[in-house]
Amino acid sequence: MSYLLIGIGGAFGAICRYILGLAVMRNYQDTFPRGTWIINITGSFLLGLLFNLHTQGLIQDWAMSLFGVGFCGAYTTFSTFGNETVQLIVANKLKLAAMYVGSSVLLTLTAAWLGWVI
């Protein structure tokens, strides 16, 4: 049953990531990969929140499988983050690449922590 819940959550997470990524990039035409940046920050916040609720026994294992592992796992995207960073480096946008990496790490960790403490 867990596999099915993870798959369902993953399908919805991937669809949400795709739609949000397109919407963000449609509104911002600069070279900063803002879509992935926003997705990873919000996904880190949500997973931090879910993990804390789960450890307190406020959400069941099935909900953690569906939303935490499935949805958040497919919604956030480390591989895209890595690829976009390489693209910035290859385009010789080293400052922008450094800003992307630094702010992504700092903000996703902060978002996960905020999700945990809320």
Biopython code that builds the backbone (N, CA, C, O; Angstrom):
import numpy as np
from Bio.PDB.StructureBuilder import StructureBuilder

atoms = [
    (1, "MET", "N", (0.818, -1.199, 0.000)),
    (1, "MET", "CA", (0.000, 0.000, 0.000)),
    (1, "MET", "C", (0.861, 1.262, 0.000)),
    (1, "MET", "O", (0.516, 2.251, -0.647)),
    (2, "SER", "N", (1.991, 1.229, 0.730)),
    (2, "SER", "CA", (2.879, 2.394, 0.775)),
    (2, "SER", "C", (3.375, 2.770, -0.617)),
    (2, "SER", "O", (3.454, 3.951, -0.956)),
    (3, "TYR", "N", (3.711, 1.762, -1.421)),
    (3, "TYR", "CA", (4.211, 2.043, -2.766)),
    (3, "TYR", "C", (3.170, 2.780, -3.606)),
    (3, "TYR", "O", (3.505, 3.700, -4.352)),
    (4, "LEU", "N", (1.931, 2.379, -3.483)),
    (4, "LEU", "CA", (0.859, 3.027, -4.224)),
    (4, "LEU", "C", (0.688, 4.477, -3.772)),
    (4, "LEU", "O", (0.542, 5.375, -4.602)),
    (5, "LEU", "N", (0.705, 4.705, -2.459)),
    (5, "LEU", "CA", (0.577, 6.068, -1.937)),
    (5, "LEU", "C", (1.745, 6.943, -2.372)),
    (5, "LEU", "O", (1.550, 8.102, -2.738)),
    (6, "ILE", "N", (2.944, 6.403, -2.335)),
    (6, "ILE", "CA", (4.124, 7.156, -2.773)),
    (6, "ILE", "C", (4.008, 7.492, -4.260)),
    (6, "ILE", "O", (4.326, 8.606, -4.676)),
    (7, "GLY", "N", (3.558, 6.535, -5.048)),
    (7, "GLY", "CA", (3.381, 6.769, -6.485)),
    (7, "GLY", "C", (2.341, 7.833, -6.783)),
    (7, "GLY", "O", (2.551, 8.689, -7.642)),
    (8, "ILE", "N", (1.224, 7.782, -6.078)),
    (8, "ILE", "CA", (0.164, 8.788, -6.278)),
    (8, "ILE", "C", (0.670, 10.169, -5.865)),
    (8, "ILE", "O", (0.503, 11.146, -6.595)),
    (9, "GLY", "N", (1.290, 10.238, -4.683)),
    (9, "GLY", "CA", (1.841, 11.512, -4.230)),
    (9, "GLY", "C", (2.907, 12.028, -5.174)),
    (9, "GLY", "O", (2.969, 13.225, -5.454)),
    (10, "GLY", "N", (3.751, 11.124, -5.668)),
    (10, "GLY", "CA", (4.796, 11.511, -6.602)),
    (10, "GLY", "C", (4.242, 12.055, -7.905)),
    (10, "GLY", "O", (4.778, 13.013, -8.462)),
    (11, "ALA", "N", (3.173, 11.448, -8.391)),
    (11, "ALA", "CA", (2.558, 11.944, -9.627)),
    (11, "ALA", "C", (2.057, 13.371, -9.441)),
    (11, "ALA", "O", (2.297, 14.233, -10.286)),
    (12, "PHE", "N", (1.367, 13.614, -8.345)),
    (12, "PHE", "CA", (0.858, 14.965, -8.083)),
    (12, "PHE", "C", (1.991, 15.953, -7.820)),
    (12, "PHE", "O", (1.919, 17.106, -8.244)),
    (13, "GLY", "N", (3.027, 15.512, -7.128)),
    (13, "GLY", "CA", (4.176, 16.389, -6.875)),
    (13, "GLY", "C", (4.872, 16.798, -8.162)),
    (13, "GLY", "O", (5.236, 17.961, -8.338)),
    (14, "ALA", "N", (5.055, 15.837, -9.061)),
    (14, "ALA", "CA", (5.715, 16.129, -10.337)),
    (14, "ALA", "C", (4.873, 17.080, -11.183)),
    (14, "ALA", "O", (5.406, 17.996, -11.809)),
    (15, "ILE", "N", (3.575, 16.865, -11.202)),
    (15, "ILE", "CA", (2.686, 17.745, -11.966)),
    (15, "ILE", "C", (2.705, 19.157, -11.384)),
    (15, "ILE", "O", (2.776, 20.138, -12.124)),
    (16, "CYS", "N", (2.641, 19.255, -10.063)),
    (16, "CYS", "CA", (2.674, 20.583, -9.420)),
    (16, "CYS", "C", (3.993, 21.295, -9.693)),
    (16, "CYS", "O", (4.015, 22.498, -9.955)),
    (17, "ARG", "N", (5.101, 20.541, -9.630)),
    (17, "ARG", "CA", (6.414, 21.134, -9.914)),
    (17, "ARG", "C", (6.456, 21.671, -11.333)),
    (17, "ARG", "O", (6.943, 22.778, -11.563)),
    (18, "TYR", "N", (5.960, 20.910, -12.274)),
    (18, "TYR", "CA", (5.978, 21.316, -13.675)),
    (18, "TYR", "C", (5.133, 22.573, -13.892)),
    (18, "TYR", "O", (5.583, 23.520, -14.537)),
    (19, "ILE", "N", (3.915, 22.583, -13.356)),
    (19, "ILE", "CA", (3.019, 23.721, -13.538)),
    (19, "ILE", "C", (3.577, 24.972, -12.869)),
    (19, "ILE", "O", (3.583, 26.045, -13.474)),
    (20, "LEU", "N", (4.045, 24.848, -11.630)),
    (20, "LEU", "CA", (4.594, 25.997, -10.929)),
    (20, "LEU", "C", (5.863, 26.498, -11.614)),
    (20, "LEU", "O", (6.059, 27.707, -11.743)),
    (21, "GLY", "N", (6.716, 25.594, -12.049)),
    (21, "GLY", "CA", (7.934, 25.994, -12.755)),
    (21, "GLY", "C", (7.626, 26.790, -14.011)),
    (21, "GLY", "O", (8.266, 27.809, -14.273)),
    (22, "LEU", "N", (6.658, 26.339, -14.785)),
    (22, "LEU", "CA", (6.258, 27.072, -15.994)),
    (22, "LEU", "C", (5.677, 28.437, -15.646)),
    (22, "LEU", "O", (6.002, 29.434, -16.291)),
    (23, "ALA", "N", (4.827, 28.484, -14.638)),
    (23, "ALA", "CA", (4.194, 29.751, -14.252)),
    (23, "ALA", "C", (5.230, 30.769, -13.792)),
    (23, "ALA", "O", (5.156, 31.943, -14.156)),
    (24, "VAL", "N", (6.173, 30.332, -13.011)),
    (24, "VAL", "CA", (7.199, 31.253, -12.516)),
    (24, "VAL", "C", (8.073, 31.742, -13.662)),
    (24, "VAL", "O", (8.339, 32.939, -13.767)),
    (25, "MET", "N", (8.514, 30.848, -14.506)),
    (25, "MET", "CA", (9.397, 31.244, -15.605)),
    (25, "MET", "C", (8.668, 32.103, -16.634)),
    (25, "MET", "O", (9.300, 32.899, -17.328)),
    (26, "ARG", "N", (7.371, 31.958, -16.739)),
    (26, "ARG", "CA", (6.592, 32.785, -17.655)),
    (26, "ARG", "C", (6.560, 34.228, -17.155)),
    (26, "ARG", "O", (6.535, 35.164, -17.954)),
    (27, "ASN", "N", (6.560, 34.405, -15.844)),
    (27, "ASN", "CA", (6.496, 35.743, -15.253)),
    (27, "ASN", "C", (7.861, 36.388, -15.060)),
    (27, "ASN", "O", (7.946, 37.606, -14.904)),
    (28, "TYR", "N", (8.932, 35.596, -15.069)),
    (28, "TYR", "CA", (10.283, 36.116, -14.884)),
    (28, "TYR", "C", (11.152, 35.589, -16.016)),
    (28, "TYR", "O", (11.429, 34.391, -16.084)),
    (29, "GLN", "N", (11.575, 36.461, -16.886)),
    (29, "GLN", "CA", (12.335, 36.040, -18.062)),
    (29, "GLN", "C", (13.846, 36.202, -17.882)),
    (29, "GLN", "O", (14.582, 36.182, -18.868)),
    (30, "ASP", "N", (14.323, 36.361, -16.651)),
    (30, "ASP", "CA", (15.760, 36.489, -16.437)),
    (30, "ASP", "C", (16.431, 35.119, -16.452)),
    (30, "ASP", "O", (15.764, 34.102, -16.641)),
    (31, "THR", "N", (17.738, 35.089, -16.255)),
    (31, "THR", "CA", (18.466, 33.821, -16.335)),
    (31, "THR", "C", (18.536, 33.092, -15.000)),
    (31, "THR", "O", (18.996, 31.952, -14.958)),
    (32, "PHE", "N", (18.096, 33.709, -13.911)),
    (32, "PHE", "CA", (18.103, 33.052, -12.608)),
    (32, "PHE", "C", (17.028, 31.972, -12.601)),
    (32, "PHE", "O", (15.877, 32.262, -12.926)),
    (33, "PRO", "N", (17.366, 30.738, -12.241)),
    (33, "PRO", "CA", (16.393, 29.637, -12.266)),
    (33, "PRO", "C", (15.411, 29.717, -11.097)),
    (33, "PRO", "O", (15.402, 28.865, -10.208)),
    (34, "ARG", "N", (14.609, 30.737, -11.123)),
    (34, "ARG", "CA", (13.694, 31.074, -10.031)),
    (34, "ARG", "C", (12.652, 29.987, -9.771)),
    (34, "ARG", "O", (12.263, 29.775, -8.622)),
    (35, "GLY", "N", (12.199, 29.304, -10.806)),
    (35, "GLY", "CA", (11.177, 28.270, -10.616)),
    (35, "GLY", "C", (11.663, 27.152, -9.712)),
    (35, "GLY", "O", (11.007, 26.821, -8.725)),
    (36, "THR", "N", (12.804, 26.570, -10.041)),
    (36, "THR", "CA", (13.364, 25.499, -9.223)),
    (36, "THR", "C", (13.694, 26.006, -7.831)),
    (36, "THR", "O", (13.498, 25.298, -6.843)),
    (37, "TRP", "N", (14.193, 27.226, -7.752)),
    (37, "TRP", "CA", (14.565, 27.854, -6.478)),
    (37, "TRP", "C", (13.342, 27.929, -5.555)),
    (37, "TRP", "O", (13.419, 27.522, -4.395)),
    (38, "ILE", "N", (12.226, 28.441, -6.057)),
    (38, "ILE", "CA", (10.994, 28.558, -5.272)),
    (38, "ILE", "C", (10.457, 27.175, -4.908)),
    (38, "ILE", "O", (10.038, 26.945, -3.773)),
    (39, "ILE", "N", (10.471, 26.275, -5.856)),
    (39, "ILE", "CA", (9.968, 24.920, -5.625)),
    (39, "ILE", "C", (10.764, 24.226, -4.519)),
    (39, "ILE", "O", (10.174, 23.620, -3.624)),
    (40, "ASN", "N", (12.076, 24.307, -4.569)),
    (40, "ASN", "CA", (12.894, 23.634, -3.562)),
    (40, "ASN", "C", (12.719, 24.261, -2.179)),
    (40, "ASN", "O", (12.744, 23.550, -1.174)),
    (41, "ILE", "N", (12.544, 25.569, -2.115)),
    (41, "ILE", "CA", (12.331, 26.230, -0.815)),
    (41, "ILE", "C", (10.975, 25.834, -0.239)),
    (41, "ILE", "O", (10.888, 25.452, 0.928)),
    (42, "THR", "N", (9.921, 25.921, -1.040)),
    (42, "THR", "CA", (8.589, 25.581, -0.528)),
    (42, "THR", "C", (8.481, 24.089, -0.206)),
    (42, "THR", "O", (7.831, 23.707, 0.767)),
    (43, "GLY", "N", (9.114, 23.252, -1.017)),
    (43, "GLY", "CA", (9.105, 21.819, -0.740)),
    (43, "GLY", "C", (9.860, 21.474, 0.535)),
    (43, "GLY", "O", (9.447, 20.588, 1.282)),
    (44, "SER", "N", (10.962, 22.171, 0.786)),
    (44, "SER", "CA", (11.714, 21.945, 2.022)),
    (44, "SER", "C", (10.900, 22.354, 3.237)),
    (44, "SER", "O", (10.918, 21.674, 4.263)),
    (45, "PHE", "N", (10.184, 23.470, 3.118)),
    (45, "PHE", "CA", (9.314, 23.910, 4.213)),
    (45, "PHE", "C", (8.236, 22.863, 4.488)),
    (45, "PHE", "O", (8.016, 22.475, 5.636)),
    (46, "LEU", "N", (7.571, 22.412, 3.434)),
    (46, "LEU", "CA", (6.493, 21.439, 3.592)),
    (46, "LEU", "C", (7.006, 20.137, 4.193)),
    (46, "LEU", "O", (6.365, 19.575, 5.080)),
    (47, "LEU", "N", (8.152, 19.649, 3.723)),
    (47, "LEU", "CA", (8.678, 18.397, 4.256)),
    (47, "LEU", "C", (9.098, 18.550, 5.716)),
    (47, "LEU", "O", (8.908, 17.631, 6.513)),
    (48, "GLY", "N", (9.667, 19.704, 6.073)),
    (48, "GLY", "CA", (10.007, 19.942, 7.475)),
    (48, "GLY", "C", (8.774, 19.924, 8.361)),
    (48, "GLY", "O", (8.782, 19.341, 9.445)),
    (49, "LEU", "N", (7.716, 20.568, 7.891)),
    (49, "LEU", "CA", (6.448, 20.598, 8.621)),
    (49, "LEU", "C", (5.873, 19.189, 8.761)),
    (49, "LEU", "O", (5.494, 18.778, 9.858)),
    (50, "LEU", "N", (5.809, 18.461, 7.667)),
    (50, "LEU", "CA", (5.260, 17.101, 7.695)),
    (50, "LEU", "C", (6.066, 16.178, 8.587)),
    (50, "LEU", "O", (5.503, 15.382, 9.339)),
    (51, "PHE", "N", (7.390, 16.283, 8.506)),
    (51, "PHE", "CA", (8.243, 15.411, 9.310)),
    (51, "PHE", "C", (8.015, 15.664, 10.796)),
    (51, "PHE", "O", (7.940, 14.722, 11.585)),
    (52, "ASN", "N", (7.906, 16.925, 11.175)),
    (52, "ASN", "CA", (7.665, 17.243, 12.581)),
    (52, "ASN", "C", (6.295, 16.728, 13.026)),
    (52, "ASN", "O", (6.173, 16.147, 14.104)),
    (53, "LEU", "N", (5.276, 16.937, 12.211)),
    (53, "LEU", "CA", (3.940, 16.438, 12.558)),
    (53, "LEU", "C", (3.940, 14.921, 12.691)),
    (53, "LEU", "O", (3.275, 14.363, 13.564)),
    (54, "HIS", "N", (4.693, 14.263, 11.816)),
    (54, "HIS", "CA", (4.765, 12.814, 11.851)),
    (54, "HIS", "C", (5.478, 12.328, 13.110)),
    (54, "HIS", "O", (5.024, 11.378, 13.747)),
    (55, "THR", "N", (6.578, 12.961, 13.470)),
    (55, "THR", "CA", (7.311, 12.521, 14.666)),
    (55, "THR", "C", (6.517, 12.775, 15.944)),
    (55, "THR", "O", (6.740, 12.111, 16.956)),
    (56, "GLN", "N", (5.598, 13.726, 15.903)),
    (56, "GLN", "CA", (4.737, 13.981, 17.057)),
    (56, "GLN", "C", (3.496, 13.091, 17.057)),
    (56, "GLN", "O", (2.696, 13.140, 17.990)),
    (57, "GLY", "N", (3.337, 12.290, 16.029)),
    (57, "GLY", "CA", (2.188, 11.402, 15.937)),
    (57, "GLY", "C", (0.919, 12.100, 15.470)),
    (57, "GLY", "O", (-0.177, 11.563, 15.632)),
    (58, "LEU", "N", (1.056, 13.296, 14.890)),
    (58, "LEU", "CA", (-0.116, 14.053, 14.454)),
    (58, "LEU", "C", (-0.570, 13.694, 13.050)),
    (58, "LEU", "O", (-1.699, 14.008, 12.671)),
    (59, "ILE", "N", (0.283, 13.043, 12.273)),
    (59, "ILE", "CA", (-0.144, 12.494, 10.987)),
    (59, "ILE", "C", (0.320, 11.042, 10.919)),
    (59, "ILE", "O", (1.364, 10.684, 11.464)),
    (60, "GLN", "N", (-0.446, 10.243, 10.265)),
    (60, "GLN", "CA", (-0.206, 8.803, 10.173)),
    (60, "GLN", "C", (0.888, 8.480, 9.152)),
    (60, "GLN", "O", (1.274, 9.322, 8.341)),
    (61, "ASP", "N", (1.372, 7.252, 9.213)),
    (61, "ASP", "CA", (2.401, 6.789, 8.284)),
    (61, "ASP", "C", (1.944, 6.902, 6.831)),
    (61, "ASP", "O", (2.726, 7.291, 5.962)),
    (62, "TRP", "N", (0.672, 6.562, 6.563)),
    (62, "TRP", "CA", (0.189, 6.618, 5.193)),
    (62, "TRP", "C", (0.245, 8.043, 4.649)),
    (62, "TRP", "O", (0.550, 8.241, 3.473)),
    (63, "ALA", "N", (-0.046, 9.046, 5.495)),
    (63, "ALA", "CA", (-0.005, 10.444, 5.047)),
    (63, "ALA", "C", (1.432, 10.876, 4.791)),
    (63, "ALA", "O", (1.696, 11.643, 3.865)),
    (64, "MET", "N", (2.356, 10.390, 5.603)),
    (64, "MET", "CA", (3.763, 10.713, 5.380)),
    (64, "MET", "C", (4.251, 10.085, 4.080)),
    (64, "MET", "O", (5.025, 10.697, 3.345)),
    (65, "SER", "N", (3.803, 8.871, 3.797)),
    (65, "SER", "CA", (4.164, 8.231, 2.533)),
    (65, "SER", "C", (3.612, 9.020, 1.347)),
    (65, "SER", "O", (4.328, 9.271, 0.377)),
    (66, "LEU", "N", (2.357, 9.403, 1.425)),
    (66, "LEU", "CA", (1.699, 10.115, 0.332)),
    (66, "LEU", "C", (2.282, 11.510, 0.123)),
    (66, "LEU", "O", (2.678, 11.864, -0.987)),
    (67, "PHE", "N", (2.334, 12.299, 1.194)),
    (67, "PHE", "CA", (2.723, 13.700, 1.066)),
    (67, "PHE", "C", (4.224, 13.937, 1.243)),
    (67, "PHE", "O", (4.822, 14.696, 0.481)),
    (68, "GLY", "N", (4.831, 13.300, 2.233)),
    (68, "GLY", "CA", (6.243, 13.534, 2.503)),
    (68, "GLY", "C", (7.153, 12.869, 1.486)),
    (68, "GLY", "O", (7.951, 13.529, 0.820)),
    (69, "VAL", "N", (7.023, 11.547, 1.375)),
    (69, "VAL", "CA", (7.897, 10.802, 0.466)),
    (69, "VAL", "C", (7.467, 11.009, -0.987)),
    (69, "VAL", "O", (8.294, 11.347, -1.834)),
    (70, "GLY", "N", (6.186, 10.808, -1.278)),
    (70, "GLY", "CA", (5.699, 10.893, -2.658)),
    (70, "GLY", "C", (5.661, 12.303, -3.204)),
    (70, "GLY", "O", (6.396, 12.638, -4.133)),
    (71, "PHE", "N", (4.799, 13.136, -2.622)),
    (71, "PHE", "CA", (4.612, 14.486, -3.154)),
    (71, "PHE", "C", (5.890, 15.311, -3.065)),
    (71, "PHE", "O", (6.365, 15.829, -4.075)),
    (72, "CYS", "N", (6.450, 15.437, -1.866)),
    (72, "CYS", "CA", (7.648, 16.277, -1.699)),
    (72, "CYS", "C", (8.841, 15.715, -2.459)),
    (72, "CYS", "O", (9.656, 16.470, -2.990)),
    (73, "GLY", "N", (8.943, 14.392, -2.511)),
    (73, "GLY", "CA", (10.049, 13.775, -3.237)),
    (73, "GLY", "C", (10.029, 14.105, -4.721)),
    (73, "GLY", "O", (11.083, 14.312, -5.323)),
    (74, "ALA", "N", (8.859, 14.156, -5.310)),
    (74, "ALA", "CA", (8.751, 14.477, -6.736)),
    (74, "ALA", "C", (8.651, 15.978, -6.977)),
    (74, "ALA", "O", (9.049, 16.463, -8.035)),
    (75, "TYR", "N", (8.132, 16.704, -6.021)),
    (75, "TYR", "CA", (7.963, 18.153, -6.161)),
    (75, "TYR", "C", (9.310, 18.878, -6.139)),
    (75, "TYR", "O", (9.568, 19.741, -6.978)),
    (76, "THR", "N", (10.152, 18.530, -5.192)),
    (76, "THR", "CA", (11.478, 19.150, -5.145)),
    (76, "THR", "C", (12.386, 18.443, -6.139)),
    (76, "THR", "O", (12.135, 17.298, -6.517)),
    (77, "THR", "N", (13.435, 19.127, -6.557)),
    (77, "THR", "CA", (14.218, 18.562, -7.639)),
    (77, "THR", "C", (15.690, 18.952, -7.569)),
    (77, "THR", "O", (16.097, 20.004, -8.064)),
    (78, "PHE", "N", (16.464, 18.094, -6.953)),
    (78, "PHE", "CA", (17.887, 18.367, -6.820)),
    (78, "PHE", "C", (18.623, 18.188, -8.149)),
    (78, "PHE", "O", (19.600, 18.892, -8.409)),
    (79, "SER", "N", (18.177, 17.274, -8.978)),
    (79, "SER", "CA", (18.848, 17.070, -10.264)),
    (79, "SER", "C", (18.701, 18.298, -11.165)),
    (79, "SER", "O", (19.649, 18.674, -11.855)),
    (80, "THR", "N", (17.532, 18.919, -11.166)),
    (80, "THR", "CA", (17.341, 20.135, -11.951)),
    (80, "THR", "C", (18.206, 21.262, -11.398)),
    (80, "THR", "O", (18.798, 22.028, -12.157)),
    (81, "PHE", "N", (18.275, 21.358, -10.079)),
    (81, "PHE", "CA", (19.139, 22.351, -9.424)),
    (81, "PHE", "C", (20.586, 22.187, -9.898)),
    (81, "PHE", "O", (21.235, 23.169, -10.257)),
    (82, "GLY", "N", (21.082, 20.972, -9.900)),
    (82, "GLY", "CA", (22.449, 20.721, -10.347)),
    (82, "GLY", "C", (22.649, 21.080, -11.807)),
    (82, "GLY", "O", (23.648, 21.706, -12.159)),
    (83, "ASN", "N", (21.719, 20.695, -12.653)),
    (83, "ASN", "CA", (21.810, 20.977, -14.082)),
    (83, "ASN", "C", (21.763, 22.475, -14.354)),
    (83, "ASN", "O", (22.540, 22.975, -15.167)),
    (84, "GLU", "N", (20.871, 23.194, -13.693)),
    (84, "GLU", "CA", (20.782, 24.639, -13.895)),
    (84, "GLU", "C", (22.048, 25.348, -13.417)),
    (84, "GLU", "O", (22.475, 26.332, -14.021)),
    (85, "THR", "N", (22.638, 24.859, -12.350)),
    (85, "THR", "CA", (23.899, 25.435, -11.868)),
    (85, "THR", "C", (25.000, 25.238, -12.905)),
    (85, "THR", "O", (25.761, 26.164, -13.184)),
    (86, "VAL", "N", (25.088, 24.047, -13.473)),
    (86, "VAL", "CA", (26.090, 23.781, -14.511)),
    (86, "VAL", "C", (25.850, 24.672, -15.727)),
    (86, "VAL", "O", (26.802, 25.192, -16.309)),
    (87, "GLN", "N", (24.591, 24.854, -16.116)),
    (87, "GLN", "CA", (24.281, 25.721, -17.255)),
    (87, "GLN", "C", (24.741, 27.156, -17.005)),
    (87, "GLN", "O", (25.264, 27.805, -17.910)),
    (88, "LEU", "N", (24.548, 27.651, -15.786)),
    (88, "LEU", "CA", (25.016, 29.000, -15.449)),
    (88, "LEU", "C", (26.540, 29.081, -15.514)),
    (88, "LEU", "O", (27.087, 30.072, -16.000)),
    (89, "ILE", "N", (27.218, 28.058, -15.034)),
    (89, "ILE", "CA", (28.686, 28.040, -15.062)),
    (89, "ILE", "C", (29.189, 27.999, -16.499)),
    (89, "ILE", "O", (30.104, 28.739, -16.860)),
    (90, "VAL", "N", (28.593, 27.135, -17.323)),
    (90, "VAL", "CA", (28.997, 27.026, -18.723)),
    (90, "VAL", "C", (28.757, 28.347, -19.464)),
    (90, "VAL", "O", (29.522, 28.705, -20.360)),
    (91, "ALA", "N", (27.698, 29.065, -19.090)),
    (91, "ALA", "CA", (27.395, 30.363, -19.694)),
    (91, "ALA", "C", (28.256, 31.480, -19.095)),
    (91, "ALA", "O", (28.044, 32.657, -19.387)),
    (92, "ASN", "N", (29.219, 31.107, -18.263)),
    (92, "ASN", "CA", (30.136, 32.041, -17.606)),
    (92, "ASN", "C", (29.404, 33.065, -16.722)),
    (92, "ASN", "O", (29.827, 34.215, -16.605)),
    (93, "LYS", "N", (28.323, 32.630, -16.118)),
    (93, "LYS", "CA", (27.571, 33.460, -15.168)),
    (93, "LYS", "C", (27.904, 32.959, -13.761)),
    (93, "LYS", "O", (27.043, 32.478, -13.024)),
    (94, "LEU", "N", (29.170, 33.090, -13.424)),
    (94, "LEU", "CA", (29.685, 32.500, -12.190)),
    (94, "LEU", "C", (29.084, 33.147, -10.945)),
    (94, "LEU", "O", (28.787, 32.456, -9.971)),
    (95, "LYS", "N", (28.907, 34.456, -10.971)),
    (95, "LYS", "CA", (28.307, 35.138, -9.813)),
    (95, "LYS", "C", (26.875, 34.668, -9.594)),
    (95, "LYS", "O", (26.456, 34.406, -8.467)),
    (96, "LEU", "N", (26.141, 34.568, -10.686)),
    (96, "LEU", "CA", (24.752, 34.117, -10.596)),
    (96, "LEU", "C", (24.693, 32.662, -10.122)),
    (96, "LEU", "O", (23.823, 32.306, -9.327)),
    (97, "ALA", "N", (25.600, 31.833, -10.598)),
    (97, "ALA", "CA", (25.651, 30.432, -10.159)),
    (97, "ALA", "C", (25.949, 30.348, -8.665)),
    (97, "ALA", "O", (25.319, 29.575, -7.943)),
    (98, "ALA", "N", (26.906, 31.140, -8.210)),
    (98, "ALA", "CA", (27.250, 31.134, -6.784)),
    (98, "ALA", "C", (26.084, 31.636, -5.940)),
    (98, "ALA", "O", (25.809, 31.097, -4.868)),
    (99, "MET", "N", (25.401, 32.670, -6.425)),
    (99, "MET", "CA", (24.236, 33.194, -5.700)),
    (99, "MET", "C", (23.122, 32.141, -5.642)),
    (99, "MET", "O", (22.468, 31.982, -4.610)),
    (100, "TYR", "N", (22.913, 31.436, -6.732)),
    (100, "TYR", "CA", (21.883, 30.398, -6.797)),
    (100, "TYR", "C", (22.182, 29.272, -5.811)),
    (100, "TYR", "O", (21.308, 28.860, -5.048)),
    (101, "VAL", "N", (23.407, 28.783, -5.830)),
    (101, "VAL", "CA", (23.786, 27.680, -4.939)),
    (101, "VAL", "C", (23.707, 28.125, -3.485)),
    (101, "VAL", "O", (23.102, 27.447, -2.655)),
    (102, "GLY", "N", (24.320, 29.262, -3.181)),
    (102, "GLY", "CA", (24.347, 29.742, -1.797)),
    (102, "GLY", "C", (22.966, 30.026, -1.244)),
    (102, "GLY", "O", (22.628, 29.602, -0.139)),
    (103, "SER", "N", (22.166, 30.749, -2.023)),
    (103, "SER", "CA", (20.821, 31.090, -1.531)),
    (103, "SER", "C", (19.927, 29.862, -1.464)),
    (103, "SER", "O", (19.082, 29.763, -0.574)),
    (104, "SER", "N", (20.099, 28.919, -2.395)),
    (104, "SER", "CA", (19.290, 27.696, -2.365)),
    (104, "SER", "C", (19.579, 26.888, -1.108)),
    (104, "SER", "O", (18.658, 26.439, -0.427)),
    (105, "VAL", "N", (20.850, 26.705, -0.805)),
    (105, "VAL", "CA", (21.213, 25.922, 0.376)),
    (105, "VAL", "C", (20.730, 26.624, 1.641)),
    (105, "VAL", "O", (20.109, 26.002, 2.503)),
    (106, "LEU", "N", (21.013, 27.909, 1.748)),
    (106, "LEU", "CA", (20.615, 28.656, 2.945)),
    (106, "LEU", "C", (19.092, 28.688, 3.113)),
    (106, "LEU", "O", (18.582, 28.439, 4.205)),
    (107, "LEU", "N", (18.377, 28.992, 2.042)),
    (107, "LEU", "CA", (16.926, 29.147, 2.156)),
    (107, "LEU", "C", (16.191, 27.819, 2.289)),
    (107, "LEU", "O", (15.182, 27.756, 2.990)),
    (108, "THR", "N", (16.666, 26.751, 1.636)),
    (108, "THR", "CA", (15.978, 25.473, 1.811)),
    (108, "THR", "C", (16.199, 24.927, 3.217)),
    (108, "THR", "O", (15.290, 24.338, 3.802)),
    (109, "LEU", "N", (17.400, 25.118, 3.765)),
    (109, "LEU", "CA", (17.630, 24.698, 5.152)),
    (109, "LEU", "C", (16.790, 25.521, 6.122)),
    (109, "LEU", "O", (16.217, 24.983, 7.070)),
    (110, "THR", "N", (16.722, 26.813, 5.883)),
    (110, "THR", "CA", (15.893, 27.681, 6.739)),
    (110, "THR", "C", (14.425, 27.307, 6.613)),
    (110, "THR", "O", (13.710, 27.257, 7.614)),
    (111, "ALA", "N", (13.970, 27.044, 5.391)),
    (111, "ALA", "CA", (12.564, 26.672, 5.191)),
    (111, "ALA", "C", (12.246, 25.350, 5.874)),
    (111, "ALA", "O", (11.190, 25.215, 6.492)),
    (112, "ALA", "N", (13.149, 24.363, 5.772)),
    (112, "ALA", "CA", (12.927, 23.077, 6.443)),
    (112, "ALA", "C", (12.858, 23.281, 7.953)),
    (112, "ALA", "O", (12.011, 22.695, 8.627)),
    (113, "TRP", "N", (13.741, 24.104, 8.470)),
    (113, "TRP", "CA", (13.740, 24.387, 9.913)),
    (113, "TRP", "C", (12.446, 25.093, 10.325)),
    (113, "TRP", "O", (11.849, 24.742, 11.342)),
    (114, "LEU", "N", (12.005, 26.092, 9.536)),
    (114, "LEU", "CA", (10.750, 26.786, 9.849)),
    (114, "LEU", "C", (9.564, 25.830, 9.818)),
    (114, "LEU", "O", (8.688, 25.889, 10.680)),
    (115, "GLY", "N", (9.542, 24.951, 8.825)),
    (115, "GLY", "CA", (8.489, 23.951, 8.776)),
    (115, "GLY", "C", (8.498, 23.061, 10.004)),
    (115, "GLY", "O", (7.442, 22.669, 10.501)),
    (116, "TRP", "N", (9.674, 22.745, 10.488)),
    (116, "TRP", "CA", (9.815, 21.905, 11.674)),
    (116, "TRP", "C", (9.301, 22.616, 12.920)),
    (116, "TRP", "O", (8.601, 22.009, 13.731)),
    (117, "VAL", "N", (9.635, 23.885, 13.082)),
    (117, "VAL", "CA", (9.300, 24.578, 14.334)),
    (117, "VAL", "C", (7.878, 25.102, 14.373)),
    (117, "VAL", "O", (7.370, 25.404, 15.453)),
    (118, "ILE", "N", (7.230, 25.217, 13.247)),
    (118, "ILE", "CA", (5.851, 25.760, 13.230)),
    (118, "ILE", "C", (4.877, 24.719, 13.749)),
    (118, "ILE", "O", (3.675, 24.976, 13.815)),
]
sb = StructureBuilder()
sb.init_structure("model")
sb.init_model(0)
sb.init_chain("A")
sb.init_seg("    ")
for serial, (resi, resn, name, xyz) in enumerate(atoms, 1):
    if name == "N":
        sb.init_residue(resn, " ", resi, " ")
    sb.init_atom(name, np.array(xyz, "f"), 0.0, 1.0, " ", f" {name:<3s}", serial, name[0])
structure = sb.get_structure()
